Amino acid sequence: MSKRKIDEAVTQARVARARKARDAQKKPPAKAARAEEPHPKVAKGSKEKSEIQKNRENLVVFAFRLTEAERNLIHKAAGPAKASRYVRTLAVAAARGDETAVKEILRGTTGTTL
């Protein structure tokens, strides 16, 4: 290779590096661009909804395993779409030692939740 061709190749490489550097300065890094984007605004809901959401922040999960037959019995006793509330209310009343509330829940006379 002649000296002239080598010089041209080196010059072209330098120009390419300079262009990449210039383009990199113009564009912020992809991660930084995402971090700087503002969060999408959420439409404000009713006051009740925001109160419910505030209360949910303090909740934790308590889970246990049971058989399918036991699950079906709980659903039958609680009624449609109320099994979790039924079990939670019953468990909390029992933990508090509130025998009257447990008996009311078992009879199905209470509609309150704890």
C-alpha positions, 0 to 999 in steps of 0.5 A, spaced: 500 500 500 502 506 498 503 512 503 498 516 500 492 510 500 494 509 508 494 517 509 487 517 506 485 511 510 487 514 516 484 520 515 477 517 513 478 513 520 479 520 524 473 523 520 468 517 522 471 517 529 469 525 529 462 524 526 461 519 532 463 523 537 459 529 535 453 525 534 454 522 541 454 529 544 448 531 540 444 525 543 443 523 550 444 516 552 438 512 551 437 510 559 438 518 561 433 520 556 428 515 559 429 517 566 428 525 564 421 523 561 416 526 565 411 521 568 404 520 564 399 524 568 394 520 571 386 522 571 384 524 577 378 520 580 373 521 585 375 522 592 373 515 594 377 512 590 383 516 592 381 514 599 381 506 598 388 507 594 391 510 600 388 505 605 391 499 600 398 502 601 398 499 608 395 492 606 399 486 607 398 479 604 396 473 608 396 466 605 394 459 606 393 453 603 387 449 603 384 443 599 379 444 593 373 442 597 375 446 603 375 452 598 368 450 595 365 450 602 368 457 604 365 460 597 358 456 599 358 459 606 360 466 603 356 467 597 358 469 590 365 473 590 365 474 597 369 469 600 376 473 601 372 478 605 368 472 609 375 469 611 378 475 613 373 478 617 372 471 620 379 470 622 380 477 625 374 476 629 377 470 632 384 473 633 381 478 637 377 473 641 370 476 639 366 470 640 360 474 638 362 476 632 365 469 630 358 466 631 354 472 627 359 471 621 357 463 622 350 465 622 351 470 616 347 475 620 353 480 619 354 485 613 360 489 616 368 488 615 373 489 619 
